[in-house]
Amino acid sequence: MQFTLVKHNSEAYWKCVALRDKLLRKPLGLAFSKEELMQENNQIHFALIKNNEVIACLSLVPNDDKQIKMRQVCVDSTIQQKGVGRNLVLNAEKWAIENHYNKMYCHARANVLPFYEKMAYKKIGNTFLEVGIPHFKMEKVLI
């Protein structure tokens, strides 16, 4: 498995989009718009690649206040619960620390709270709806 920075609009980026669409969008009856994907050019995209296939990915959205938002985290359904997501997030946190961010946060779907809690993310505030399903803001101070 190789953790790699993915350039927007590259072949690897489109493989990430396909995985995100399959796991995060289609189950909710949603689809990415062309405009939405083109706006992702200001985000930082990472993937775990095995045998030239994207098996997990996430995106980071920098803020001016040294916080960074993690979004669209997904792991291929055939390899979930095997530490792949943990590897992905830990590598993204390492990158964030190296680039002088001091806090990472995300809007986590309610069903994945245990994953983030095991990784020392803390729930902030109450549940809210995003893309029609319950989410919580989760954050972690980076060391």
N, CA, C and O atoms as CSV, one atom per row, in Angstrom:
chain,resi,resn,atom,element,x,y,z
A,1,MET,N,N,0.848,-1.186,0.000
A,1,MET,CA,C,0.000,0.000,0.000
A,1,MET,C,C,0.887,1.240,0.000
A,1,MET,O,O,1.855,1.333,0.755
A,2,GLN,N,N,0.540,2.173,-0.849
A,2,GLN,CA,C,1.310,3.407,-0.938
A,2,GLN,C,C,0.396,4.600,-0.673
A,2,GLN,O,O,-0.625,4.776,-1.339
A,3,PHE,N,N,0.781,5.423,0.315
A,3,PHE,CA,C,0.076,6.663,0.609
A,3,PHE,C,C,0.626,7.717,-0.334
A,3,PHE,O,O,1.837,7.935,-0.389
A,4,THR,N,N,-0.254,8.370,-1.073
A,4,THR,CA,C,0.226,9.317,-2.069
A,4,THR,C,C,-0.654,10.558,-2.153
A,4,THR,O,O,-1.871,10.497,-1.976
A,5,LEU,N,N,-0.012,11.667,-2.425
A,5,LEU,CA,C,-0.701,12.920,-2.720
A,5,LEU,C,C,-1.239,12.793,-4.142
A,5,LEU,O,O,-0.525,12.372,-5.053
A,6,VAL,N,N,-2.494,13.157,-4.319
A,6,VAL,CA,C,-3.155,12.986,-5.611
A,6,VAL,C,C,-3.444,14.361,-6.198
A,6,VAL,O,O,-4.085,15.203,-5.569
A,7,LYS,N,N,-2.961,14.566,-7.402
A,7,LYS,CA,C,-3.191,15.833,-8.091
A,7,LYS,C,C,-4.631,15.896,-8.601
A,7,LYS,O,O,-5.154,14.929,-9.154
A,8,HIS,N,N,-5.257,17.053,-8.403
A,8,HIS,CA,C,-6.622,17.249,-8.893
A,8,HIS,C,C,-6.669,17.023,-10.399
A,8,HIS,O,O,-5.785,17.458,-11.138
A,9,ASN,N,N,-7.704,16.344,-10.831
A,9,ASN,CA,C,-7.983,16.078,-12.244
A,9,ASN,C,C,-7.027,15.066,-12.874
A,9,ASN,O,O,-7.023,14.896,-14.093
A,10,SER,N,N,-6.218,14.395,-12.056
A,10,SER,CA,C,-5.331,13.348,-12.568
A,10,SER,C,C,-6.101,12.031,-12.677
A,10,SER,O,O,-7.254,11.941,-12.254
A,11,GLU,N,N,-5.463,11.027,-13.240
A,11,GLU,CA,C,-6.088,9.709,-13.329
A,11,GLU,C,C,-6.413,9.166,-11.926
A,11,GLU,O,O,-7.490,8.613,-11.704
A,12,ALA,N,N,-5.476,9.329,-10.992
A,12,ALA,CA,C,-5.708,8.863,-9.614
A,12,ALA,C,C,-6.854,9.635,-8.963
A,12,ALA,O,O,-7.641,9.060,-8.211
A,13,TYR,N,N,-6.951,10.930,-9.250
A,13,TYR,CA,C,-8.055,11.731,-8.700
A,13,TYR,C,C,-9.390,11.140,-9.148
A,13,TYR,O,O,-10.305,10.990,-8.337
A,14,TRP,N,N,-9.505,10.808,-10.416
A,14,TRP,CA,C,-10.776,10.289,-10.930
A,14,TRP,C,C,-11.083,8.902,-10.372
A,14,TRP,O,O,-12.250,8.531,-10.242
A,15,LYS,N,N,-10.052,8.139,-10.043
A,15,LYS,CA,C,-10.273,6.864,-9.352
A,15,LYS,C,C,-10.801,7.118,-7.941
A,15,LYS,O,O,-11.658,6.383,-7.450
A,16,CYS,N,N,-10.286,8.160,-7.296
A,16,CYS,CA,C,-10.798,8.551,-5.967
A,16,CYS,C,C,-12.258,8.970,-6.059
A,16,CYS,O,O,-13.082,8.570,-5.236
A,17,VAL,N,N,-12.571,9.776,-7.065
A,17,VAL,CA,C,-13.954,10.220,-7.254
A,17,VAL,C,C,-14.870,9.021,-7.452
A,17,VAL,O,O,-15.970,8.980,-6.900
A,18,ALA,N,N,-14.424,8.048,-8.234
A,18,ALA,CA,C,-15.256,6.853,-8.470
A,18,ALA,C,C,-15.501,6.091,-7.168
A,18,ALA,O,O,-16.616,5.631,-6.924
A,19,LEU,N,N,-14.474,5.954,-6.332
A,19,LEU,CA,C,-14.640,5.269,-5.051
A,19,LEU,C,C,-15.567,6.061,-4.129
A,19,LEU,O,O,-16.449,5.484,-3.492
A,20,ARG,N,N,-15.373,7.366,-4.058
A,20,ARG,CA,C,-16.235,8.215,-3.231
A,20,ARG,C,C,-17.680,8.148,-3.708
A,20,ARG,O,O,-18.603,8.068,-2.898
A,21,ASP,N,N,-17.871,8.180,-5.009
A,21,ASP,CA,C,-19.222,8.116,-5.571
A,21,ASP,C,C,-19.891,6.795,-5.196
A,21,ASP,O,O,-21.043,6.775,-4.763
A,22,LYS,N,N,-19.166,5.701,-5.364
A,22,LYS,CA,C,-19.697,4.366,-5.080
A,22,LYS,C,C,-20.078,4.194,-3.603
A,22,LYS,O,O,-21.124,3.626,-3.288
A,23,LEU,N,N,-19.215,4.690,-2.702
A,23,LEU,CA,C,-19.414,4.430,-1.278
A,23,LEU,C,C,-20.178,5.519,-0.527
A,23,LEU,O,O,-20.905,5.227,0.423
A,24,LEU,N,N,-20.015,6.757,-0.946
A,24,LEU,CA,C,-20.579,7.869,-0.181
A,24,LEU,C,C,-21.781,8.544,-0.836
A,24,LEU,O,O,-22.655,9.055,-0.134
A,25,ARG,N,N,-21.841,8.556,-2.129
A,25,ARG,CA,C,-22.902,9.291,-2.820
A,25,ARG,C,C,-24.051,8.410,-3.297
A,25,ARG,O,O,-25.206,8.643,-2.940
A,26,LYS,N,N,-23.735,7.404,-4.099
A,26,LYS,CA,C,-24.798,6.570,-4.678
A,26,LYS,C,C,-25.724,5.963,-3.632
A,26,LYS,O,O,-26.933,5.916,-3.857
A,27,PRO,N,N,-25.194,5.486,-2.472
A,27,PRO,CA,C,-26.118,4.921,-1.476
A,27,PRO,C,C,-27.155,5.927,-0.969
A,27,PRO,O,O,-28.201,5.534,-0.453
A,28,LEU,N,N,-26.866,7.220,-1.115
A,28,LEU,CA,C,-27.802,8.263,-0.688
A,28,LEU,C,C,-28.610,8.819,-1.855
A,28,LEU,O,O,-29.395,9.751,-1.683
A,29,GLY,N,N,-28.420,8.251,-3.036
A,29,GLY,CA,C,-29.116,8.747,-4.215
A,29,GLY,C,C,-28.562,10.075,-4.701
A,29,GLY,O,O,-29.269,10.846,-5.351
A,30,LEU,N,N,-27.295,10.347,-4.388
A,30,LEU,CA,C,-26.657,11.607,-4.773
A,30,LEU,C,C,-25.601,11.360,-5.836
A,30,LEU,O,O,-25.125,10.238,-6.010
A,31,ALA,N,N,-25.244,12.414,-6.539
A,31,ALA,CA,C,-24.179,12.347,-7.540
A,31,ALA,C,C,-23.382,13.643,-7.486
A,31,ALA,O,O,-23.909,14.697,-7.132
A,32,PHE,N,N,-22.122,13.550,-7.838
A,32,PHE,CA,C,-21.282,14.746,-7.914
A,32,PHE,C,C,-21.660,15.548,-9.153
A,32,PHE,O,O,-21.948,14.980,-10.206
A,33,SER,N,N,-21.657,16.860,-9.019
A,33,SER,CA,C,-21.824,17.710,-10.200
A,33,SER,C,C,-20.429,18.055,-10.726
A,33,SER,O,O,-19.447,18.028,-9.984
A,34,LYS,N,N,-20.364,18.371,-11.989
A,34,LYS,CA,C,-19.090,18.762,-12.604
A,34,LYS,C,C,-18.519,19.987,-11.893
A,34,LYS,O,O,-17.314,20.068,-11.656
A,35,GLU,N,N,-19.383,20.931,-11.557
A,35,GLU,CA,C,-18.943,22.154,-10.884
A,35,GLU,C,C,-18.372,21.846,-9.503
A,35,GLU,O,O,-17.349,22.406,-9.108
A,36,GLU,N,N,-19.035,20.956,-8.774
A,36,GLU,CA,C,-18.572,20.572,-7.441
A,36,GLU,C,C,-17.169,19.963,-7.513
A,36,GLU,O,O,-16.304,20.291,-6.701
A,37,LEU,N,N,-16.949,19.089,-8.475
A,37,LEU,CA,C,-15.647,18.440,-8.604
A,37,LEU,C,C,-14.566,19.415,-9.062
A,37,LEU,O,O,-13.417,19.312,-8.634
A,38,MET,N,N,-14.919,20.339,-9.910
A,38,MET,CA,C,-13.930,21.328,-10.344
A,38,MET,C,C,-13.525,22.259,-9.192
A,38,MET,O,O,-12.400,22.758,-9.164
A,39,GLN,N,N,-14.436,22.491,-8.249
A,39,GLN,CA,C,-14.123,23.323,-7.084
A,39,GLN,C,C,-13.168,22.625,-6.120
A,39,GLN,O,O,-12.617,23.267,-5.225
A,40,GLU,N,N,-12.968,21.331,-6.289
A,40,GLU,CA,C,-12.057,20.598,-5.420
A,40,GLU,C,C,-10.585,20.839,-5.762
A,40,GLU,O,O,-9.697,20.252,-5.144
A,41,ASN,N,N,-10.331,21.705,-6.747
A,41,ASN,CA,C,-8.945,21.977,-7.116
A,41,ASN,C,C,-8.182,22.717,-6.024
A,41,ASN,O,O,-6.954,22.779,-6.070
A,42,ASN,N,N,-8.885,23.281,-5.041
A,42,ASN,CA,C,-8.210,23.965,-3.929
A,42,ASN,C,C,-8.095,23.070,-2.698
A,42,ASN,O,O,-7.744,23.542,-1.616
A,43,GLN,N,N,-8.387,21.790,-2.856
A,43,GLN,CA,C,-8.276,20.838,-1.763
A,43,GLN,C,C,-7.048,19.960,-1.971
A,43,GLN,O,O,-6.490,19.887,-3.066
A,44,ILE,N,N,-6.643,19.297,-0.894
A,44,ILE,CA,C,-5.502,18.406,-0.932
A,44,ILE,C,C,-6.057,16.982,-0.890
A,44,ILE,O,O,-6.781,16.619,0.037
A,45,HIS,N,N,-5.720,16.196,-1.878
A,45,HIS,CA,C,-6.283,14.860,-2.013
A,45,HIS,C,C,-5.208,13.805,-1.767
A,45,HIS,O,O,-4.081,13.920,-2.248
A,46,PHE,N,N,-5.581,12.778,-1.008
A,46,PHE,CA,C,-4.683,11.675,-0.722
A,46,PHE,C,C,-5.374,10.360,-1.036
A,46,PHE,O,O,-6.599,10.247,-0.982
A,47,ALA,N,N,-4.552,9.367,-1.365
A,47,ALA,CA,C,-5.080,8.035,-1.616
A,47,ALA,C,C,-4.101,6.993,-1.105
A,47,ALA,O,O,-2.894,7.222,-1.026
A,48,LEU,N,N,-4.651,5.859,-0.766
A,48,LEU,CA,C,-3.852,4.653,-0.571
A,48,LEU,C,C,-4.036,3.838,-1.836
A,48,LEU,O,O,-5.158,3.538,-2.244
A,49,ILE,N,N,-2.916,3.485,-2.447
A,49,ILE,CA,C,-2.954,2.784,-3.727
A,49,ILE,C,C,-2.279,1.423,-3.572
A,49,ILE,O,O,-1.194,1.311,-3.002
A,50,LYS,N,N,-2.936,0.408,-4.086
A,50,LYS,CA,C,-2.399,-0.948,-4.086
A,50,LYS,C,C,-2.635,-1.538,-5.467
A,50,LYS,O,O,-3.760,-1.535,-5.966
A,51,ASN,N,N,-1.583,-2.037,-6.076
A,51,ASN,CA,C,-1.669,-2.612,-7.425
A,51,ASN,C,C,-2.321,-1.642,-8.407
A,51,ASN,O,O,-3.160,-2.036,-9.218
A,52,ASN,N,N,-1.929,-0.373,-8.328
A,52,ASN,CA,C,-2.405,0.695,-9.215
A,52,ASN,C,C,-3.893,1.013,-9.054
A,52,ASN,O,O,-4.477,1.688,-9.902
A,53,GLU,N,N,-4.500,0.536,-7.984
A,53,GLU,CA,C,-5.909,0.842,-7.715
A,53,GLU,C,C,-6.030,1.640,-6.420
A,53,GLU,O,O,-5.322,1.372,-5.450
A,54,VAL,N,N,-6.922,2.611,-6.411
A,54,VAL,CA,C,-7.212,3.383,-5.206
A,54,VAL,C,C,-8.079,2.517,-4.306
A,54,VAL,O,O,-9.175,2.107,-4.689
A,55,ILE,N,N,-7.580,2.243,-3.110
A,55,ILE,CA,C,-8.341,1.417,-2.167
A,55,ILE,C,C,-8.922,2.254,-1.035
A,55,ILE,O,O,-9.797,1.792,-0.303
A,56,ALA,N,N,-8.432,3.497,-0.889
A,56,ALA,CA,C,-8.946,4.404,0.138
A,56,ALA,C,C,-8.520,5.814,-0.237
A,56,ALA,O,O,-7.495,6.016,-0.889
A,57,CYS,N,N,-9.320,6.785,0.184
A,57,CYS,CA,C,-8.968,8.170,-0.133
A,57,CYS,C,C,-9.649,9.130,0.838
A,57,CYS,O,O,-10.602,8.785,1.536
A,58,LEU,N,N,-9.123,10.332,0.847
A,58,LEU,CA,C,-9.726,11.424,1.597
A,58,LEU,C,C,-9.237,12.733,1.009
A,58,LEU,O,O,-8.278,12.768,0.238
A,59,SER,N,N,-9.911,13.805,1.386
A,59,SER,CA,C,-9.512,15.144,0.962
A,59,SER,C,C,-9.391,16.034,2.186
A,59,SER,O,O,-10.081,15.840,3.187
A,60,LEU,N,N,-8.497,17.019,2.089
A,60,LEU,CA,C,-8.306,17.994,3.156
A,60,LEU,C,C,-8.588,19.383,2.609
A,60,LEU,O,O,-8.214,19.715,1.484
A,61,VAL,N,N,-9.258,20.191,3.433
A,61,VAL,CA,C,-9.580,21.567,3.063
A,61,VAL,C,C,-8.915,22.487,4.084
A,61,VAL,O,O,-9.344,22.544,5.236
A,62,PRO,N,N,-7.867,23.211,3.670
A,62,PRO,CA,C,-7.170,24.102,4.602
A,62,PRO,C,C,-8.015,25.308,5.001
A,62,PRO,O,O,-8.818,25.820,4.221
A,63,ASN,N,N,-7.806,25.743,6.248
A,63,ASN,CA,C,-8.400,26.976,6.755
A,63,ASN,C,C,-7.272,27.945,7.079
A,63,ASN,O,O,-6.129,27.529,7.268
A,64,ASP,N,N,-7.582,29.216,7.145
A,64,ASP,CA,C,-6.569,30.224,7.448
A,64,ASP,C,C,-6.070,30.150,8.886
A,64,ASP,O,O,-4.981,30.641,9.183
A,65,ASP,N,N,-6.831,29.557,9.766
A,65,ASP,CA,C,-6.500,29.572,11.190
A,65,ASP,C,C,-5.747,28.323,11.647
A,65,ASP,O,O,-5.847,27.938,12.812
A,66,LYS,N,N,-4.994,27.685,10.746
A,66,LYS,CA,C,-4.185,26.510,11.054
A,66,LYS,C,C,-5.004,25.284,11.417
A,66,LYS,O,O,-4.497,24.343,12.027
A,67,GLN,N,N,-6.278,25.303,11.036
A,67,GLN,CA,C,-7.113,24.119,11.152
A,67,GLN,C,C,-7.328,23.582,9.747
A,67,GLN,O,O,-7.307,24.325,8.766
A,68,ILE,N,N,-7.536,22.280,9.673
A,68,ILE,CA,C,-7.761,21.676,8.365
A,68,ILE,C,C,-8.921,20.697,8.477
A,68,ILE,O,O,-9.006,19.921,9.430
A,69,LYS,N,N,-9.807,20.744,7.497
A,69,LYS,CA,C,-10.990,19.877,7.502
A,69,LYS,C,C,-10.709,18.636,6.651
A,69,LYS,O,O,-10.253,18.729,5.512
A,70,MET,N,N,-10.992,17.494,7.231
A,70,MET,CA,C,-10.894,16.229,6.524
A,70,MET,C,C,-12.298,15.894,6.003
A,70,MET,O,O,-13.284,16.018,6.731
A,71,ARG,N,N,-12.376,15.471,4.748
A,71,ARG,CA,C,-13.691,15.170,4.181
A,71,ARG,C,C,-13.597,14.011,3.199
A,71,ARG,O,O,-12.523,13.664,2.706
A,72,GLN,N,N,-14.765,13.425,2.933
A,72,GLN,CA,C,-14.890,12.387,1.919
A,72,GLN,C,C,-13.935,11.212,2.178
A,72,GLN,O,O,-13.297,10.708,1.254
A,73,VAL,N,N,-13.846,10.790,3.430
A,73,VAL,CA,C,-12.997,9.653,3.799
A,73,VAL,C,C,-13.716,8.360,3.409
A,73,VAL,O,O,-14.862,8.138,3.802
A,74,CYS,N,N,-13.046,7.522,2.646
A,74,CYS,CA,C,-13.664,6.241,2.309
A,74,CYS,C,C,-12.619,5.176,2.032
A,74,CYS,O,O,-11.511,5.449,1.569
A,75,VAL,N,N,-13.019,3.955,2.336
A,75,VAL,CA,C,-12.188,2.768,2.144
A,75,VAL,C,C,-13.027,1.759,1.370
A,75,VAL,O,O,-14.194,1.533,1.690
A,76,ASP,N,N,-12.427,1.156,0.352
A,76,ASP,CA,C,-13.142,0.160,-0.438
A,76,ASP,C,C,-13.823,-0.847,0.492
A,76,ASP,O,O,-13.212,-1.337,1.442
A,77,SER,N,N,-15.068,-1.143,0.214
A,77,SER,CA,C,-15.871,-1.971,1.119
A,77,SER,C,C,-15.303,-3.370,1.315
A,77,SER,O,O,-15.604,-4.009,2.323
A,78,THR,N,N,-14.496,-3.864,0.392
A,78,THR,CA,C,-13.943,-5.215,0.516
A,78,THR,C,C,-12.800,-5.299,1.523
A,78,THR,O,O,-12.394,-6.394,1.910
A,79,ILE,N,N,-12.273,-4.132,1.955
A,79,ILE,CA,C,-11.137,-4.158,2.885
A,79,ILE,C,C,-11.372,-3.293,4.125
A,79,ILE,O,O,-10.422,-2.944,4.825
A,80,GLN,N,N,-12.608,-2.954,4.393
A,80,GLN,CA,C,-12.901,-2.186,5.599
A,80,GLN,C,C,-12.652,-3.037,6.838
A,80,GLN,O,O,-12.672,-4.266,6.770
A,81,GLN,N,N,-12.418,-2.377,7.969
A,81,GLN,CA,C,-12.196,-3.041,9.259
A,81,GLN,C,C,-10.865,-3.798,9.299
A,81,GLN,O,O,-10.717,-4.758,10.055
A,82,LYS,N,N,-9.894,-3.362,8.480
A,82,LYS,CA,C,-8.589,-4.021,8.451
A,82,LYS,C,C,-7.448,-3.033,8.677
A,82,LYS,O,O,-6.296,-3.343,8.372
A,83,GLY,N,N,-7.754,-1.839,9.212
A,83,GLY,CA,C,-6.716,-0.857,9.510
A,83,GLY,C,C,-6.355,0.071,8.374
A,83,GLY,O,O,-5.496,0.938,8.534
A,84,VAL,N,N,-6.996,-0.094,7.228
A,84,VAL,CA,C,-6.681,0.738,6.067
A,84,VAL,C,C,-7.099,2.188,6.309
A,84,VAL,O,O,-6.336,3.113,6.029
A,85,GLY,N,N,-8.303,2.382,6.825
A,85,GLY,CA,C,-8.774,3.740,7.120
A,85,GLY,C,C,-7.899,4.416,8.161
A,85,GLY,O,O,-7.583,5.600,8.038
A,86,ARG,N,N,-7.511,3.679,9.174
A,86,ARG,CA,C,-6.613,4.211,10.208
A,86,ARG,C,C,-5.288,4.656,9.586
A,86,ARG,O,O,-4.794,5.744,9.881
A,87,ASN,N,N,-4.720,3.816,8.730
A,87,ASN,CA,C,-3.480,4.144,8.036
A,87,ASN,C,C,-3.641,5.431,7.231
A,87,ASN,O,O,-2.785,6.314,7.281
A,88,LEU,N,N,-4.731,5.530,6.497
A,88,LEU,CA,C,-5.006,6.703,5.672
A,88,LEU,C,C,-5.077,7.972,6.518
A,88,LEU,O,O,-4.424,8.967,6.206
A,89,VAL,N,N,-5.867,7.935,7.586
A,89,VAL,CA,C,-6.054,9.116,8.428
A,89,VAL,C,C,-4.754,9.488,9.145
A,89,VAL,O,O,-4.415,10.668,9.229
A,90,LEU,N,N,-4.030,8.505,9.659
A,90,LEU,CA,C,-2.757,8.798,10.343
A,90,LEU,C,C,-1.758,9.457,9.398
A,90,LEU,O,O,-1.044,10.379,9.794
A,91,ASN,N,N,-1.703,8.997,8.169
A,91,ASN,CA,C,-0.817,9.630,7.190
A,91,ASN,C,C,-1.262,11.056,6.864
A,91,ASN,O,O,-0.422,11.941,6.699
A,92,ALA,N,N,-2.560,11.284,6.771
A,92,ALA,CA,C,-3.071,12.634,6.521
A,92,ALA,C,C,-2.756,13.550,7.706
A,92,ALA,O,O,-2.398,14.713,7.514
A,93,GLU,N,N,-2.889,13.031,8.926
A,93,GLU,CA,C,-2.542,13.822,10.110
A,93,GLU,C,C,-1.056,14.174,10.107
A,93,GLU,O,O,-0.681,15.303,10.424
A,94,LYS,N,N,-0.217,13.214,9.751
A,94,LYS,CA,C,1.227,13.461,9.682
A,94,LYS,C,C,1.525,14.575,8.685
A,94,LYS,O,O,2.316,15.476,8.963
A,95,TRP,N,N,0.885,14.504,7.527
A,95,TRP,CA,C,1.071,15.553,6.516
A,95,TRP,C,C,0.635,16.908,7.078
A,95,TRP,O,O,1.322,17.911,6.888
A,96,ALA,N,N,-0.508,16.937,7.771
A,96,ALA,CA,C,-1.026,18.189,8.337
A,96,ALA,C,C,-0.057,18.767,9.366
A,96,ALA,O,O,0.183,19.974,9.379
A,97,ILE,N,N,0.490,17.929,10.213
A,97,ILE,CA,C,1.466,18.397,11.212
A,97,ILE,C,C,2.698,18.958,10.515
A,97,ILE,O,O,3.183,20.032,10.870
A,98,GLU,N,N,3.197,18.236,9.534
A,98,GLU,CA,C,4.386,18.695,8.786
A,98,GLU,C,C,4.138,20.019,8.075
A,98,GLU,O,O,5.076,20.761,7.786
A,99,ASN,N,N,2.879,20.309,7.797
A,99,ASN,CA,C,2.519,21.555,7.118
A,99,ASN,C,C,1.922,22.578,8.073
A,99,ASN,O,O,1.232,23.508,7.656
A,100,HIS,N,N,2.197,22.392,9.363
A,100,HIS,CA,C,1.927,23.376,10.421
A,100,HIS,C,C,0.460,23.602,10.750
A,100,HIS,O,O,0.070,24.693,11.166
A,101,TYR,N,N,-0.345,22.575,10.565
A,101,TYR,CA,C,-1.730,22.651,11.030
A,101,TYR,C,C,-1.760,22.101,12.448
A,101,TYR,O,O,-1.041,21.155,12.769
A,102,ASN,N,N,-2.600,22.700,13.303
A,102,ASN,CA,C,-2.632,22.252,14.697
A,102,ASN,C,C,-3.940,21.564,15.084
A,102,ASN,O,O,-4.066,21.055,16.198
A,103,LYS,N,N,-4.897,21.545,14.187
A,103,LYS,CA,C,-6.160,20.859,14.482
A,103,LYS,C,C,-6.754,20.329,13.186
A,103,LYS,O,O,-6.753,21.004,12.157
A,104,MET,N,N,-7.267,19.089,13.264
A,104,MET,CA,C,-7.979,18.500,12.140
A,104,MET,C,C,-9.402,18.215,12.593
A,104,MET,O,O,-9.619,17.742,13.709
A,105,TYR,N,N,-10.359,18.499,11.742
A,105,TYR,CA,C,-11.752,18.221,12.082
A,105,TYR,C,C,-12.468,17.653,10.876
A,105,TYR,O,O,-11.994,17.749,9.744
A,106,CYS,N,N,-13.624,17.056,11.142
A,106,CYS,CA,C,-14.437,16.501,10.068
A,106,CYS,C,C,-15.898,16.523,10.492
A,106,CYS,O,O,-16.214,16.723,11.665
A,107,HIS,N,N,-16.764,16.320,9.544
A,107,HIS,CA,C,-18.190,16.094,9.792
A,107,HIS,C,C,-18.397,14.605,9.568
A,107,HIS,O,O,-18.472,14.142,8.430
A,108,ALA,N,N,-18.489,13.865,10.656
A,108,ALA,CA,C,-18.566,12.407,10.585
A,108,ALA,C,C,-20.005,11.930,10.592
A,108,ALA,O,O,-20.832,12.399,11.375
A,109,ARG,N,N,-20.284,10.999,9.715
A,109,ARG,CA,C,-21.589,10.350,9.739
A,109,ARG,C,C,-21.725,9.636,11.082
A,109,ARG,O,O,-20.753,9.099,11.613
A,110,ALA,N,N,-22.924,9.636,11.614
A,110,ALA,CA,C,-23.165,9.056,12.943
A,110,ALA,C,C,-22.700,7.605,13.027
A,110,ALA,O,O,-22.229,7.171,14.078
A,111,ASN,N,N,-22.826,6.856,11.944
A,111,ASN,CA,C,-22.475,5.430,11.984
A,111,ASN,C,C,-20.965,5.167,12.061
A,111,ASN,O,O,-20.560,4.034,12.320
A,112,VAL,N,N,-20.130,6.181,11.845
A,112,VAL,CA,C,-18.682,5.973,11.921
A,112,VAL,C,C,-18.034,6.682,13.108
A,112,VAL,O,O,-16.810,6.798,13.167
A,113,LEU,N,N,-18.845,7.154,14.052
A,113,LEU,CA,C,-18.283,7.801,15.244
A,113,LEU,C,C,-17.255,6.930,15.952
A,113,LEU,O,O,-16.205,7.444,16.335
A,114,PRO,N,N,-17.506,5.628,16.147
A,114,PRO,CA,C,-16.507,4.800,16.852
A,114,PRO,C,C,-15.130,4.804,16.179
A,114,PRO,O,O,-14.107,4.776,16.863
A,115,PHE,N,N,-15.102,4.839,14.859
A,115,PHE,CA,C,-13.824,4.894,14.134
A,115,PHE,C,C,-13.032,6.129,14.543
A,115,PHE,O,O,-11.855,6.032,14.888
A,116,TYR,N,N,-13.676,7.281,14.504
A,116,TYR,CA,C,-12.985,8.526,14.854
A,116,TYR,C,C,-12.663,8.599,16.341
A,116,TYR,O,O,-11.601,9.096,16.715
A,117,GLU,N,N,-13.549,8.121,17.183
A,117,GLU,CA,C,-13.296,8.141,18.626
A,117,GLU,C,C,-12.076,7.288,18.967
A,117,GLU,O,O,-11.293,7.672,19.836
A,118,LYS,N,N,-11.893,6.152,18.315
A,118,LYS,CA,C,-10.710,5.310,18.547
A,118,LYS,C,C,-9.433,6.018,18.128
A,118,LYS,O,O,-8.348,5.693,18.611
A,119,MET,N,N,-9.562,6.985,17.231
A,119,MET,CA,C,-8.397,7.729,16.763
A,119,MET,C,C,-8.233,9.055,17.497
A,119,MET,O,O,-7.514,9.942,17.036
A,120,ALA,N,N,-8.911,9.190,18.657
A,120,ALA,CA,C,-8.785,10.346,19.557
A,120,ALA,C,C,-9.478,11.608,19.047
A,120,ALA,O,O,-9.144,12.710,19.479
A,121,TYR,N,N,-10.432,11.462,18.140
A,121,TYR,CA,C,-11.250,12.604,17.742
A,121,TYR,C,C,-12.359,12.762,18.779
A,121,TYR,O,O,-12.910,11.780,19.277
A,122,LYS,N,N,-12.669,14.002,19.087
A,122,LYS,CA,C,-13.695,14.313,20.081
A,122,LYS,C,C,-14.917,14.902,19.380
A,122,LYS,O,O,-14.804,15.706,18.455
A,123,LYS,N,N,-16.076,14.479,19.848
A,123,LYS,CA,C,-17.345,14.987,19.313
A,123,LYS,C,C,-17.556,16.404,19.837
A,123,LYS,O,O,-17.406,16.661,21.032
A,124,ILE,N,N,-17.903,17.316,18.940
A,124,ILE,CA,C,-18.141,18.718,19.285
A,124,ILE,C,C,-19.590,19.052,18.947
A,124,ILE,O,O,-19.996,18.956,17.789
A,125,GLY,N,N,-20.359,19.438,19.942
A,125,GLY,CA,C,-21.731,19.863,19.692
A,125,GLY,C,C,-22.692,18.721,19.447
A,125,GLY,O,O,-22.401,17.556,19.718
A,126,ASN,N,N,-23.837,19.089,18.929
A,126,ASN,CA,C,-24.932,18.158,18.697
A,126,ASN,C,C,-24.956,17.674,17.258
A,126,ASN,O,O,-24.272,18.209,16.386
A,127,THR,N,N,-25.754,16.660,17.041
A,127,THR,CA,C,-25.925,16.122,15.699
A,127,THR,C,C,-26.554,17.171,14.774
A,127,THR,O,O,-27.303,18.043,15.213
A,128,PHE,N,N,-26.230,17.059,13.493
A,128,PHE,CA,C,-26.827,17.931,12.481
A,128,PHE,C,C,-26.978,17.123,11.205
A,128,PHE,O,O,-26.320,16.099,11.019
A,129,LEU,N,N,-27.843,17.591,10.339
A,129,LEU,CA,C,-28.062,16.898,9.067
A,129,LEU,C,C,-27.151,17.474,7.996
A,129,LEU,O,O,-27.027,18.688,7.841
A,130,GLU,N,N,-26.525,16.577,7.269
A,130,GLU,CA,C,-25.723,16.939,6.108
A,130,GLU,C,C,-25.989,15.853,5.075
A,130,GLU,O,O,-26.003,14.671,5.419
A,131,VAL,N,N,-26.193,16.218,3.857
A,131,VAL,CA,C,-26.607,15.311,2.779
A,131,VAL,C,C,-27.748,14.395,3.226
A,131,VAL,O,O,-27.845,13.243,2.801
A,132,GLY,N,N,-28.605,14.932,4.091
A,132,GLY,CA,C,-29.814,14.224,4.502
A,132,GLY,C,C,-29.637,13.184,5.598
A,132,GLY,O,O,-30.595,12.487,5.933
A,133,ILE,N,N,-28.441,13.057,6.168
A,133,ILE,CA,C,-28.226,12.073,7.224
A,133,ILE,C,C,-27.506,12.712,8.419
A,133,ILE,O,O,-26.826,13.726,8.262
A,134,PRO,N,N,-27.654,12.119,9.615
A,134,PRO,CA,C,-27.038,12.695,10.816
A,134,PRO,C,C,-25.504,12.660,10.774
A,134,PRO,O,O,-24.893,11.663,10.389
A,135,HIS,N,N,-24.916,13.774,11.181
A,135,HIS,CA,C,-23.467,13.932,11.281
A,135,HIS,C,C,-23.130,14.578,12.627
A,135,HIS,O,O,-23.986,15.172,13.283
A,136,PHE,N,N,-21.883,14.448,13.012
A,136,PHE,CA,C,-21.324,15.153,14.162
A,136,PHE,C,C,-20.018,15.795,13.732
A,136,PHE,O,O,-19.276,15.246,12.917
A,137,LYS,N,N,-19.748,16.961,14.287
A,137,LYS,CA,C,-18.420,17.543,14.098
A,137,LYS,C,C,-17.489,16.807,15.053
A,137,LYS,O,O,-17.791,16.647,16.236
A,138,MET,N,N,-16.362,16.364,14.526
A,138,MET,CA,C,-15.336,15.670,15.316
A,138,MET,C,C,-14.027,16.445,15.089
A,138,MET,O,O,-13.750,16.901,13.980
A,139,GLU,N,N,-13.230,16.586,16.155
A,139,GLU,CA,C,-11.961,17.273,15.975
A,139,GLU,C,C,-10.868,16.642,16.820
A,139,GLU,O,O,-11.128,15.962,17.813
A,140,LYS,N,N,-9.640,16.889,16.394
A,140,LYS,CA,C,-8.471,16.365,17.084
A,140,LYS,C,C,-7.376,17.406,17.042
A,140,LYS,O,O,-7.053,17.950,15.986
A,141,VAL,N,N,-6.808,17.676,18.209
A,141,VAL,CA,C,-5.638,18.548,18.280
A,141,VAL,C,C,-4.444,17.725,17.822
A,141,VAL,O,O,-4.196,16.632,18.331
A,142,LEU,N,N,-3.715,18.259,16.865
A,142,LEU,CA,C,-2.554,17.541,16.323
A,142,LEU,C,C,-1.315,17.911,17.122
A,142,LEU,O,O,-1.112,19.070,17.483
A,143,ILE,N,N,-0.504,16.924,17.387
A,143,ILE,CA,C,0.701,17.149,18.201
A,143,ILE,C,C,1.898,17.337,17.304
A,143,ILE,O,O,3.010,17.540,17.792
